[in-house]
Amino acid sequence: MRNKNLLTMKQPDLGKKILELRKQKGLTQEELVEKCNINVRTIQRIEAGETMPRSFTIKTILQALDVTINLEEFTNEVVFTNQDKKRLNLAWICGIIYFVFGFIETIADIYQFTKDESIFNVAIYTSIKVVSSVAFVLFFMGFLRIAKIYAHKLLEIVVYVFMIVFVLFEFYDIFLINFSEETIAISLVAELLVFGAIQIIFGMSLLQLKDKLGVLVQIGGVLEIVTGAFLATVVLVSLGLLLLIPTVIIEIIIIYKIARK
């Protein structure tokens, strides 16, 4: 059974229609902007088929052009199966688990790096890492599901890479627990560079969904990019770690909201 969820505009068909209607009215893009108070770059991208506008934006443009068209001809229905919703619900719940255990393991890693000793014994530290890894993978399976539903190949690829790299580094951290401070420091720098790069790409892929999923996804994308940039600099890692808190919270909310649509 499939459930109706979201409607998105067909592109480039819609853009071509808007372009045709504007020319029929003898208006330039700048003149249309004055009538509908929409950014000229947005008009350009809609007409070129580069963006998926919201229905409100299209209605505003049509009102400015003083025309009426059947929007159903230019609409794609985005649907979620019951299985999709179950996976997304599991994802945001695991996101909360990851947030808690991720916070604990970050504190433990910072303490070990700065004090050259571990807060927890090996068994507890390993357990925390394992739970964090499993929760992270199940959490990001939510974004993988979103990527498949919206046929977003870049997001799908970067989510796979993110999950694999995260798990590998988690178990590598366990392996390093008894190594020297210098070895741990070198490994930490490598991890920050890799995670920073992945987060920047992940954030860029989220931004590409802002027209379909709204402002919250845009905020999440920007936070991922900024957080990734801070982590990749290494010297600004503390700022990056602080930004991870709202970033993960927003991503949990994103999946929760999509699961509830």
N, C-alpha and C positions, 0 to 999 in steps of 0.2 A: 504494500500500500504506500502511495506517495502523497505527501502533504504539501499543499500550496504554501509558499513562503514569501519570496521576494520577486519583484519585477524589475528587470533592468532593460535599458534601451538598446535596440539593435544598432550596431555601427558596422560599416560606414553608411548604411541606408538612411538613417535618420539625419546624419550630417548633410548628405546630398540633398535631402528634402528641404532642410532649413536653408541651405544655400540657394536652392531653386526659388523658394518663397521670397527670400530677401531680394533676389534680383528681380523678381516679378514686381515687387513693390518699388524698385528703383532706389534701394537704399545701399549705402556702403556699410561695412562692418562698424565703422566709427559712428555712423548715424543710428544704427541699430542699438549700439551701446548706450547712446544718449536716451533712447526711448525705453530701454528695459533695465538700465543701470546694472548691467553685468559686465565684468571685466572683458576687454577686447581680446585678450589672450584666450579666455574661456570660449568666446564665440569662435575664434580661429580654430581652436582644438576640436570643438564640436563639429564644425563644418568639415574639417579634415578627417573626422572619424578617429581622432586620437584619444578621445576620452569618452567615458560612459556617463552622460549627464543624468541627474536625478529628474524625476517627473516634474518637480516644482520648477526647476530651471527651464525645462522645455515649455511648460505652460506659460511662464513669464515671457519667454521669447515669442511664443505664438500670440500672446495677448498684445505685445508691442507691435507685431506685424499685422494685427487685426485679422487673423485667419483662424480657421478651425480645421483640424485634421483628426482622423481616427488614430489615436495613439496606439491602439491595440495592434495595428499593422506593424508598428516599429518597436514592439515589446517582446522581450524574452522572459519566460517564466523560469525562475530559479526555484527548484524544489529540493526538499530534504526528505529522505526516507526516514522511517522510524529508527532504522539501524544507525543512520547518520546522527540522529539526535541522541541516541544512547551513547555513541562514541564521543560526541561533543560534551555530554554531561559528565562522562567518565574523565574526559580531558581536563575540565575546569576543576573538578574535585582533586585530581592528581596534581593540578597546578598549585592548589593550596598546600598539599602535602609537600611538594617540592619547595615551595616558598619557606615553609617552616624548617625542613631539614637542610635546605640550601643555606639558610641563615646560620644554622648551627655549625655546618661544616666550614663556612667561610670564616666564622670566628675562630674555629679550631685551626684552620690553615694559617690565618694571620698570626695567631699565638705561637704556632710551631715555628713559623718563619722568623718572628721577632725575638722569641725567647729560646729558640733552639731546643724545645722540648714540647711534648704533646700533652694536651689537656686530658685526652682519653687514652686508654690502653688500645692495643692493636685491634682487638676483637670489636670493641665499641666503635672505634674510628672506621673500621671496615664496614660494619653494619650501617653506619650513617651514610657512607659513600654508596653502598649498594641500594639502600632505600631511595636516596637522592637520585641515583641514576635511573632506576625503574620509574620513579615518579616523573622525572623530566621527560623521558621517552613517551610515556603515556600522555603527559601534558601536551607535548608537541605533536602527538598524533592528531590532536585537534586541529592544529594548523595544517597538517598534511591533508586532513579531510577537507578543510576549507579550500586548499589549493586544488584538489581534485574536482570539487564541486564547481569552482569557478574557472577550471581549466587554466590555472596559472602555473606554467611550467617552471619559471624561475623560483617561485615560492616553494614548489614541491621539491626541487633539487636542493635548495639551500636548507630546507627543513631536514631532509635526509642527511646531508653533510653535518648539520648542527648536532643531530642526535648521535651519529656515529662518533664524531670528534669528542663530544661531551663524555660519552661512556668510556672511550679510550683514555682520556685524560683523568677521569675519576679513578680508574683502576691503576693508572700510572702513578697517581698520587699515593695510593695505598702501597705500591711497590717502593716508593721513595721514602717512606716514613722513617726508615733507619739510616738514610744516607746523610752525607755531610751537608752543612748549611750552604756551602758554595754550589753543590749539585742541585739542591732544591731551588736556590735562587735563579740559576740558569734555566731550569725547567719552568719556573714561574714566569719568567720573561717570555719564554717561548709560548706558553699557554696564553698569556695576555695578548700577544701579537696575533695569534691564530683566532682566539675568540673575538678580539676586537674587529678583525677583518670580516669574520662570519656575521657578526651582529650588524655591521654596517650594510652588508648585502641583504641580510634578512630585513632590516628596516626599510631599505629601498624597495624590496618586493612588497612589503606591507603598504607602503605609500601608493603603489600602483593599484591597490584595491580601495582607495579612499572614496572614489566616486560610487562604488558599489556598496560599501559597508559603512560609510559615514566618517564623522569627525574623530570618533574614538580610535579608529584604526589609523587615521592620520597622526594622531598624537602618539600612539604606540610606535609607529614607524619612525617618527622624529626622535623619540626617546631612545630607540634602539640604535639609531645612527650616532647620536651624541654620546651615548654610553659606550658604544663600540670604539668611537674615536678617542675617548678618554682612556679606555683600557689599553688601546694600541700604543698610546704615547708612553705607557709604563709609569712615567713620573706623575701622571694625573690619575693613577689607578684608584686612589681613595675617593675621588669625585665619581668615577665610574661605578664603584661599588655602591655608593650612596644612591646613584641614579637607578641602579638595578632594582631597588625596592619599589618605587612607583612604576617602573617599567613592567615588572612581573605582575604586579597588582592589576595594571591596566590590561595586560594580555589575558589574565584570568577573566576579567570582566568582559572582554571582547568575545571570548569563546562562550561564556555564560549567556550573554545577550543573543548571540547567534543561535544557540541551542534552544532558547526560549521563544524564538520567532515563530 
